[in-house]
């Protein structure tokens, strides 16, 4: 089987962005459903590490894989990094950079040369854990549509929570891997199937021409304590405010600055 790898490094391409948007959109659709109590304690224990530790930093790597009409696979990657410290956060995904402190969230879109300045969006930066809303959705919203297993590897310290979906579940499979000793997540993986409307071959030539297997894997590694200096969370690194107007500093002088309300 042929495999094509397209490594964009720190540049997020369109297809990977759309994959992430699709997953998050599906995850935040929340009809009323009882929580899966059997996993609540484990999930909350994992969250507690990210919510409580100061300056917890780690690298992330998104790997999006899809099959093609010829039975080949295509792989795209996006790199990033996070620092979480209660109300403060620094994170970067592809060429998009974010900084949050006690009062503001600054988002810098380097490819488009746009800076967004808004009031702080979350009380605890642990809420920004990648795909945390998707985990919540699996546990609370769609639990009735998943067979959930919790496996502990005897050869190392990695445990796996596996959600296997029925025909109604948004994903066919969803995995959360974490280290039992540190209680830190090491990997999250989604497998789902999507209609493909851009197929030019006759339908009779394909076993299943309208559905393609998609997999998005998120690796979290290189955990450390970093970005401790308070100066890193100063909005004046990005823009300064005069009256009700924000003006970018010299580094971002050719960026357009938008703010949804006076801060």
C-alpha positions in Angstrom: 0.0 0.0 0.0 1.4 3.4 -1.0 1.5 6.1 1.6 2.0 9.8 0.9 3.2 12.0 3.7 2.7 15.8 3.6 4.6 17.3 6.5 3.7 21.0 6.8 5.6 21.5 10.0 4.2 24.5 11.8 2.0 25.5 8.9 -1.6 24.3 9.2 -3.0 23.3 5.8 -6.7 23.6 4.9 -7.6 19.9 5.0 -6.2 19.4 8.6 -8.0 22.6 9.8 -11.2 21.2 8.4 -10.7 17.9 10.1 -10.2 19.5 13.5 -13.2 21.8 13.0 -15.3 18.8 12.1 -14.4 16.9 15.2 -14.8 19.9 17.6 -18.2 20.8 15.9 -19.5 17.2 16.4 -18.2 17.1 20.0 -20.0 20.3 21.2 -23.4 19.2 19.9 -24.9 18.2 23.2 -28.4 16.7 23.5 -29.4 15.8 27.0 -28.0 12.5 28.2 -27.0 10.9 31.5 -23.3 10.9 32.3 -21.3 7.7 32.2 -20.5 7.6 35.9 -18.1 4.7 35.6 -15.5 6.9 33.8 -16.2 10.2 35.5 -13.6 9.8 38.3 -10.9 8.8 35.9 -11.6 11.6 33.4 -11.8 14.2 36.2 -8.6 12.9 37.7 -6.8 13.5 34.4 -8.3 16.9 34.0 -7.2 17.8 37.6 -3.6 17.7 36.6 -4.0 20.2 33.8 -6.3 22.4 35.9 -4.0 22.6 38.9 -0.4 22.6 37.8 1.3 25.9 37.0 3.3 26.3 33.8 2.7 22.8 32.7 4.0 22.7 29.1 3.9 20.1 26.4 4.2 19.6 22.6 1.4 18.4 20.4 1.3 16.8 17.0 -1.8 16.3 15.0 -1.7 13.6 12.4 -4.6 13.3 10.0 -4.8 10.3 7.8 -7.4 9.5 5.1 -7.7 6.7 2.5 -8.1 7.5 -1.2 -10.1 6.1 -4.1 -7.0 4.0 -5.1 -6.6 2.4 -1.7 -3.6 4.6 -0.8 -3.3 6.8 2.3 -2.5 10.4 2.6 -1.1 11.9 5.8 -0.9 15.5 6.9 0.7 16.8 10.1 0.5 20.0 12.2 2.7 20.8 15.2 2.0 22.9 18.2 2.8 23.5 21.9 0.9 24.5 25.0 1.7 26.1 28.4 -1.1 26.0 31.0 -1.0 27.9 34.2 -4.4 28.3 35.7 -5.7 31.6 34.3 -2.6 32.0 32.1 -1.9 30.2 28.8 0.4 30.2 25.9 -0.2 27.9 23.0 0.5 27.7 19.3 -1.1 25.5 16.6 0.5 25.7 13.2 0.9 29.4 12.4 -1.7 30.5 14.9 -0.5 31.8 18.3 -2.5 32.4 21.5 -1.8 34.2 24.8 -4.2 34.5 27.7 -3.7 36.2 31.0 -6.0 37.3 33.8 -8.0 39.7 31.5 -7.4 39.2 27.8 -7.0 36.5 25.1 -4.8 37.5 22.2 -5.0 35.4 19.0 -2.4 36.0 16.3 -3.0 34.5 12.8 0.4 34.9 11.2 -0.6 33.7 7.7 -3.4 36.2 7.5 -1.6 38.9 9.6 -4.6 39.4 11.9 -4.6 39.9 15.6 -7.8 39.4 17.7 -8.0 40.8 21.2 -10.9 39.7 23.3 -11.8 39.3 27.0 -10.4 36.2 28.7 -12.6 33.3 27.6 -11.9 30.7 30.3 -11.3 30.8 34.1 -8.8 28.0 34.0 -6.4 27.3 31.2 -6.8 23.5 31.8 -10.1 23.9 29.9 -7.9 24.5 26.8 -6.6 21.0 26.9 -6.8 19.9 23.2 -10.1 18.2 22.4 -11.3 18.3 26.0 -14.8 19.1 24.9 -14.7 16.0 22.7 -13.8 13.8 25.7 -16.7 15.4 27.7 -19.0 14.7 24.8 -18.0 11.0 24.7 -18.6 10.6 28.4 -21.7 12.7 29.0 -23.6 13.0 25.7 -23.1 10.0 23.6 -22.2 7.4 26.2 -25.3 5.3 25.4 -24.0 4.9 21.9 -20.6 3.6 22.8 -19.2 0.4 24.2 -16.6 1.7 26.6 -13.6 -0.4 27.7 -10.8 0.6 30.1 -7.6 -1.3 29.5 -4.3 -1.3 31.4 -1.2 -2.4 29.7 0.9 -4.8 31.9 4.2 -4.1 30.0 4.3 -0.4 30.6 2.4 2.4 32.5 0.0 3.3 29.6 -3.8 2.8 30.0 -6.3 3.1 27.2 -10.0 4.2 27.3 -11.7 3.0 24.2 -15.1 4.1 23.0 -16.5 1.9 20.2 -19.5 3.6 18.6 -22.7 2.4 17.1 -24.4 3.7 14.0 -25.5 6.9 15.8 -22.2 7.8 17.4 -20.3 10.6 15.7 -17.1 8.5 15.7 -16.6 4.8 15.0 -13.7 4.7 17.5 -12.3 7.1 20.0 -9.2 6.4 22.2 -7.6 8.2 25.1 -4.2 6.9 26.2 -2.7 8.2 29.4 0.2 7.4 31.8 -1.1 5.8 35.0 1.9 7.1 37.0 1.8 10.8 35.9 -1.9 10.9 35.0 -0.9 12.8 31.9 -2.6 12.1 28.5 -0.1 10.8 25.8 -2.4 10.3 22.9 -6.0 10.8 21.6 -7.2 9.1 18.5 -10.5 9.3 16.4 -11.6 7.1 13.6 -14.7 8.1 11.6 -16.2 7.7 8.2 -17.2 10.5 5.9 -19.1 10.9 2.7 -16.9 11.7 -0.3 -18.8 13.7 -2.9 -15.8 14.3 -5.2 -15.4 10.9 -6.7 -15.2 10.8 -10.5 -14.9 7.0 -10.9 -18.0 4.9 -11.6 -19.6 3.7 -8.5 -19.4 0.1 -9.6 -15.6 0.2 -9.6 -15.4 0.9 -5.9 -16.4 -1.3 -3.0 -17.8 1.7 -1.0 -17.4 4.8 -3.1 -19.3 7.2 -0.9 -17.5 6.7 2.4 -13.8 7.3 3.3 -12.0 6.3 6.5 -10.6 9.3 8.4 -8.3 9.2 11.4 -7.1 12.1 13.5 -4.4 11.3 16.1 -3.2 13.8 18.6 0.2 13.1 20.3 1.1 14.9 23.6 4.6 14.6 24.7 7.7 16.3 26.1 5.9 17.4 29.2 7.9 20.0 31.2 7.6 23.2 33.2 8.3 26.2 30.9 7.4 29.8 30.1 7.4 30.8 33.7 8.3 34.5 33.3 5.3 36.8 33.9 6.6 39.0 31.1 5.4 36.4 28.5 1.8 37.1 29.5 2.0 40.9 29.0 -0.4 42.1 26.3 2.2 44.8 25.5 4.3 42.1 23.7 1.6 42.2 21.1 -0.2 45.6 21.2 -0.7 48.7 23.3 -4.0 50.4 24.1 -4.7 54.1 23.8 -8.2 55.1 24.7 -10.4 52.4 23.1 -7.9 51.6 20.3 -5.4 48.8 20.2 -2.2 49.4 18.1 0.2 46.6 17.3 3.8 46.8 18.4 6.6 47.1 15.8 6.9 43.3 15.5 3.3 43.1 14.3 3.1 46.6 12.6 1.6 45.2 9.4 -1.1 43.2 11.2 -4.7 44.2 11.4 -6.0 44.3 15.0 -9.6 43.6 15.9 -11.3 43.7 19.3 -14.9 42.8 19.9 -15.3 45.2 22.8 -13.3 47.8 24.8 -11.1 46.1 27.3 
